[in-house]
Amino acid sequence: MTEAQTQQPAAQAQEQDANLLDSIISDSNMVRDDSQRDWAKQIIGEFAKEVMEGQIKVSKNTEAMINARIVELDRLISDQLNEIIHHD
């Protein structure tokens, strides 16, 4: 197999990933105009990264999974704010 033949499937996979990401953004109504598209891609990318790194526990109930992460982030932010407010 030539180098060009081995690179072709990888390029097709990247194109499919990009199309899937664009589809998710469009279907979810995350953006109001094209200027927000990069931000939406960044947010989805960060979410996927956290799932892959195990920072977010994957469950069959996606809403519960996301809500659990929101609760965790809220706790982290609250702890940080308490440190700032009560710092002597």
Buried (B, 14 or more C-beta within 10 A) or exposed (E): EEEEEEEEEEEEEEEEEEEEBEEEBEEEEBBEEEEEBEEBBEEBEEBEEEBEEEEBEEEEEEEEBEEBBEEEEEEEEEEEEEEEEEEE
